[in-house]
């Protein structure tokens, strides 16, 4: 079941769902709008000839209240909000339609597991042939909450738990990689 604004506010009032730095107008009929933070990561394109899933990506982190995303470019960003989900609630991260219509695709992996706690790392892609300027504090994505039929046995406790700032991929830490090395 998708939570309505009434359900979202109830979860927040009962402190089962925590979303920091949230203004009343960010709660929509069936979602919560999240705003762009100030922490970003970009790949060191001139130092990398290939990306491997077996080792960390060469990235540069930076802080800024304003960022320009060049055409056909990829950038990691973070939300201003810190989110904490209970064991019976998951969430979808969706880009706002108004921004998507301008050619900016906003994702994360699209899914936030029950029990996740942290800022949301967003994957931004400018599909245009011209740059796009973004400023922190702008509503860029939305969380849609899905109530589960029952709390999960094991809440999320993965490699991105309690993340702050834009966090790069930790796929190289996956178990199958560690097993292949042995």
ZAGUFI-230457 format. One record per residue (C-alpha): residue number from 1; residue in three letters; x, y, z. Coordinates in steps of 0.2 Angstrom, whole numbers. Layout:
N
<NUM, "ALA", <X, Y, Z>>,
...
//
This chain:
182
<1, "UNK", <0, 0, 0>>,
<2, "UNK", <7, 17, -5>>,
<3, "UNK", <6, 30, 9>>,
<4, "UNK", <-5, 46, 7>>,
<5, "UNK", <0, 63, 14>>,
<6, "UNK", <-11, 58, 29>>,
<7, "UNK", <-1, 42, 32>>,
<8, "UNK", <15, 50, 29>>,
<9, "UNK", <11, 64, 42>>,
<10, "UNK", <5, 50, 54>>,
<11, "UNK", <21, 40, 53>>,
<12, "UNK", <31, 56, 56>>,
<13, "UNK", <21, 62, 70>>,
<14, "UNK", <23, 45, 79>>,
<15, "UNK", <42, 47, 75>>,
<16, "UNK", <42, 30, 66>>,
<17, "UNK", <47, 39, 50>>,
<18, "UNK", <61, 53, 52>>,
<19, "UNK", <65, 65, 38>>,
<20, "UNK", <76, 80, 43>>,
<21, "UNK", <75, 98, 36>>,
<22, "UNK", <57, 95, 30>>,
<23, "UNK", <45, 109, 26>>,
<24, "UNK", <26, 106, 27>>,
<25, "UNK", <24, 110, 8>>,
<26, "UNK", <36, 96, 4>>,
<27, "UNK", <23, 83, 9>>,
<28, "UNK", <13, 79, -7>>,
<29, "UNK", <-3, 69, -9>>,
<30, "UNK", <7, 53, -10>>,
<31, "UNK", <25, 57, -8>>,
<32, "UNK", <38, 68, 0>>,
<33, "UNK", <49, 80, -11>>,
<34, "UNK", <67, 80, -6>>,
<35, "UNK", <79, 94, -9>>,
<36, "UNK", <96, 95, -17>>,
<37, "UNK", <111, 95, -5>>,
<38, "UNK", <128, 103, -7>>,
<39, "UNK", <139, 87, -8>>,
<40, "UNK", <143, 80, -25>>,
<41, "UNK", <155, 67, -33>>,
<42, "UNK", <161, 66, -51>>,
<43, "UNK", <172, 54, -60>>,
<44, "UNK", <190, 59, -64>>,
<45, "UNK", <186, 56, -82>>,
<46, "UNK", <204, 60, -88>>,
<47, "UNK", <212, 48, -76>>,
<48, "UNK", <201, 33, -79>>,
<49, "UNK", <201, 23, -95>>,
<50, "UNK", <189, 10, -89>>,
<51, "UNK", <177, 7, -74>>,
<52, "UNK", <179, -10, -66>>,
<53, "UNK", <166, -17, -54>>,
<54, "UNK", <181, -25, -44>>,
<55, "UNK", <189, -9, -37>>,
<56, "UNK", <184, 9, -32>>,
<57, "UNK", <180, 21, -45>>,
<58, "UNK", <192, 36, -46>>,
<59, "UNK", <181, 51, -40>>,
<60, "UNK", <182, 68, -34>>,
<61, "UNK", <171, 75, -21>>,
<62, "UNK", <166, 93, -19>>,
<63, "UNK", <154, 105, -9>>,
<64, "UNK", <145, 118, -18>>,
<65, "UNK", <128, 127, -17>>,
<66, "UNK", <127, 128, -36>>,
<67, "UNK", <133, 115, -49>>,
<68, "UNK", <132, 115, -68>>,
<69, "UNK", <131, 98, -76>>,
<70, "UNK", <138, 98, -93>>,
<71, "UNK", <129, 90, -108>>,
<72, "UNK", <129, 71, -108>>,
<73, "UNK", <137, 70, -90>>,
<74, "UNK", <134, 60, -75>>,
<75, "UNK", <136, 67, -57>>,
<76, "UNK", <132, 60, -40>>,
<77, "UNK", <123, 72, -28>>,
<78, "UNK", <115, 70, -11>>,
<79, "UNK", <99, 76, -3>>,
<80, "UNK", <98, 89, 11>>,
<81, "UNK", <86, 77, 20>>,
<82, "UNK", <92, 63, 32>>,
<83, "UNK", <79, 49, 31>>,
<84, "UNK", <76, 35, 43>>,
<85, "UNK", <64, 21, 38>>,
<86, "UNK", <55, 9, 50>>,
<87, "UNK", <56, -10, 47>>,
<88, "UNK", <39, -10, 39>>,
<89, "UNK", <41, 4, 26>>,
<90, "UNK", <51, 5, 10>>,
<91, "UNK", <52, 19, -2>>,
<92, "UNK", <55, 22, -21>>,
<93, "UNK", <65, 37, -26>>,
<94, "UNK", <58, 46, -41>>,
<95, "UNK", <64, 61, -51>>,
<96, "UNK", <52, 76, -51>>,
<97, "UNK", <42, 76, -68>>,
<98, "UNK", <45, 95, -70>>,
<99, "UNK", <64, 92, -70>>,
<100, "UNK", <63, 76, -81>>,
<101, "UNK", <54, 86, -94>>,
<102, "UNK", <70, 97, -95>>,
<103, "UNK", <81, 82, -99>>,
<104, "UNK", <88, 79, -81>>,
<105, "UNK", <87, 61, -76>>,
<106, "UNK", <87, 59, -57>>,
<107, "UNK", <88, 42, -49>>,
<108, "UNK", <96, 32, -35>>,
<109, "UNK", <95, 14, -37>>,
<110, "UNK", <76, 18, -36>>,
<111, "UNK", <73, 9, -20>>,
<112, "UNK", <76, 12, -1>>,
<113, "UNK", <75, -3, 10>>,
<114, "UNK", <66, -4, 26>>,
<115, "UNK", <77, 1, 40>>,
<116, "UNK", <88, 12, 29>>,
<117, "UNK", <95, 27, 38>>,
<118, "UNK", <105, 41, 29>>,
<119, "UNK", <105, 54, 16>>,
<120, "UNK", <100, 48, -1>>,
<121, "UNK", <113, 48, -15>>,
<122, "UNK", <106, 53, -31>>,
<123, "UNK", <112, 49, -49>>,
<124, "UNK", <110, 64, -60>>,
<125, "UNK", <112, 63, -79>>,
<126, "UNK", <110, 78, -91>>,
<127, "UNK", <103, 70, -107>>,
<128, "UNK", <104, 87, -116>>,
<129, "UNK", <116, 95, -128>>,
<130, "UNK", <117, 111, -116>>,
<131, "UNK", <122, 112, -98>>,
<132, "UNK", <110, 112, -83>>,
<133, "UNK", <112, 123, -68>>,
<134, "UNK", <106, 117, -51>>,
<135, "UNK", <106, 125, -34>>,
<136, "UNK", <105, 117, -17>>,
<137, "UNK", <88, 118, -8>>,
<138, "UNK", <79, 115, -24>>,
<139, "UNK", <66, 101, -24>>,
<140, "UNK", <73, 88, -36>>,
<141, "UNK", <66, 71, -32>>,
<142, "UNK", <52, 63, -22>>,
<143, "UNK", <50, 48, -10>>,
<144, "UNK", <35, 37, -12>>,
<145, "UNK", <32, 26, 3>>,
<146, "UNK", <26, 8, 3>>,
<147, "UNK", <19, 0, 18>>,
<148, "UNK", <24, -18, 19>>,
<149, "UNK", <12, -32, 25>>,
<150, "UNK", <22, -35, 40>>,
<151, "UNK", <39, -29, 47>>,
<152, "UNK", <54, -37, 39>>,
<153, "UNK", <64, -49, 49>>,
<154, "UNK", <81, -41, 45>>,
<155, "UNK", <81, -22, 42>>,
<156, "UNK", <94, -14, 30>>,
<157, "UNK", <111, -14, 37>>,
<158, "UNK", <121, -14, 21>>,
<159, "UNK", <136, -4, 15>>,
<160, "UNK", <127, 12, 13>>,
<161, "UNK", <119, 13, 30>>,
<162, "UNK", <120, 30, 39>>,
<163, "UNK", <128, 38, 23>>,
<164, "UNK", <131, 56, 23>>,
<165, "UNK", <135, 66, 7>>,
<166, "UNK", <136, 59, -11>>,
<167, "UNK", <143, 41, -9>>,
<168, "UNK", <151, 32, -23>>,
<169, "UNK", <148, 14, -28>>,
<170, "UNK", <154, 1, -16>>,
<171, "UNK", <150, -13, -28>>,
<172, "UNK", <168, -19, -27>>,
<173, "UNK", <164, -24, -9>>,
<174, "UNK", <150, -37, -14>>,
<175, "UNK", <152, -54, -7>>,
<176, "UNK", <155, -62, -24>>,
<177, "UNK", <170, -52, -28>>,
<178, "UNK", <177, -56, -11>>,
<179, "UNK", <174, -75, -15>>,
<180, "UNK", <182, -74, -32>>,
<181, "UNK", <198, -67, -24>>,
<182, "UNK", <200, -82, -12>>,
//
